[in-house]
Amino acid sequence: MLLPFFYFKIPLKIYLISLYSNFYSHHYFSFMNNNFVRSMLLCFVISISTFSAYGQDEDMETFRNFQLSFTRVSDAYSKFNDSLKKDFKKQGVTYPCKDIFLRVFKSQNEMELWARNDENGDYKLIKNYRICALSGILGPKRFEGDRQVPEGFYFIEDFNPKSDYYLSLLLNYPNYSDIKMSNNQKPGGDIYIHGGCVTVGCMPMTDDVIQEIYVACMNAKISGEAYIPVQIYPVRFNKTGLNFLGKSYPQDMNKQKFWVNLKENYDYFEKYHRLLPVMYTPDGTYAN
């Protein structure tokens, strides 16, 4: 069995559509052969979907107004929204964009912002940001207090407009893989992309940089992107990066095995400029 990336966070709309699809296609229950029952279920799914979309619009308006009620966010929006629009336009991507993702390379202290116009398009590199500093060493986070920056596939779970570190974006660490492979009693948590340029296990930016990233992500969420992906790698898995890992961690088979697992997603994106869905096997391995 494969587990989806949002694990225990399946939106009702998606669940109902999936339920209808399964019933209709596979006839799990004999009464589904009745056209009337089938039609009623479809109408119910469509009604729920419409209600959900309406509610989401209201929620996003509330989210937008709440965020912009904070001076730090409104100042960031005024300062960077127009320049972000120009950056996206240079790559032929509409802004605000509802399909963005962030890709991090720990050894290079780099964070990339990618975007595309729709699910059928290829992602375009919009901008590359410098991470101030990273604590720990290469390798995944495995327990609370290890000062490690996680590695793997995450999404932005929350926006904090009144962070102690100017502005911050919370990742959904620990994900299912982390829970299965880490100290499941104390895997740690509170992993942020934030300002302030200081860290113990997070990804710190200058205040100017976090303002720009925050605005891009906020606009994506308002535009309909519920789960903004964040991929965190130890290195770029090219020849140079692989040689570095081989020389630096030749005896660490657990890390080597984990990195081989991550590399499959990295290679797919490098080839197609598209993302694989994040799925897990029951033991916590990413199922690519």
C-alpha positions, 0 to 999 in steps of 0.5 A, a space after each residue: 500500500 502506498 500512502 499519499 503525501 498529505 497522510 491523514 489530511 485528505 480534503 473532503 472534496 478529493 475523498 468524495 470524488 475518489 469515492 464516486 470514481 471507485 463506486 462508478 468504475 468498479 461497482 463495489 456495491 450492486 446498487 450502484 448499477 442503479 442509474 438513479 442512485 449513481 446520479 444522486 451520488 454524483 450530484 452530491 459530490 458536485 454540490 459538496 465540491 461547489 460548496 467547498 470551492 465557495 468556502 475556500 474562496 471565503 477562506 482565502 479572502 480571510 487569509 489574505 486580509 489577516 496576513 495583510 493586517 500585519 505591517 511586516 506583511 503589508 510592507 513586504 507586499 508593497 516592496 516586492 510584489 511588483 518586482 516578483 511580477 517582473 521576475 515571473 513575467 521574464 520566465 513566461 509565468 503568470 503572476 500571481 501563480 498558483 503552482 510554485 515550489 521551493 527546492 533547497 540544496 543544503 551544501 550550497 546554501 541555496 533555495 530555488 523558486 520554481 513556478 509554472 502556469 498550469 499542471 500540464 506545463 513545465 516548471 521554470 526557475 524564477 529565482 535563486 536565493 541564498 540561505 544565510 547558514 545551516 546548522 548540523 551536517 548533511 543527512 536527514 533530521 532524525 531526533 529532537 535537538 540534533 540541530 539537523 535541517 531535514 531532508 526530503 519532501 515537504 510542504 508549507 503548513 503555516 504562515 507566521 506574520 509575527 515571527 520572532 525571526 521577522 516572517 516565517 513559513 512552517 514546514 510539515 516536518 515530521 512527515 510520514 517518512 520522518 516518523 517511520 525512520 526517526 526517533 518516533 517519540 521525539 523526532 523534533 519539529 518547528 522547522 521554518 524558513 524564516 528571517 533573522 539570518 540565525 538558525 538551529 535546524 531551520 533555513 534562515 534568510 535575510 529579512 529582505 529575502 524572507 519578505 520576497 519568498 513570503 509574498 510569493 508563497 502567500 500569493 500562491 496560497 491565495 490563488 489556490 495552491 493549498 500545498 506548496 511543495 518544498 524539496 530539501 536535498 543534501 547536494 545537487 545529485 550531479 557528478 560533483 555532488 555524488 563524488 562529494 557524498 561518496 568521499 565524505 560519507 563512505 561508511 554511512 550506509 543509512 545515509 547513502 541508502 536514503 540519498 539514493 531514494 531522494 535522487 530518484 525524485 531529483 533525477 525525474 525533475 531534472 529530466 522533465 521539470 515536473 514533480 512526482 507525487 510524494 508517496 510513501 511505502 509503509 516503512 517510510 521510504 519515498 515511493 517514486 
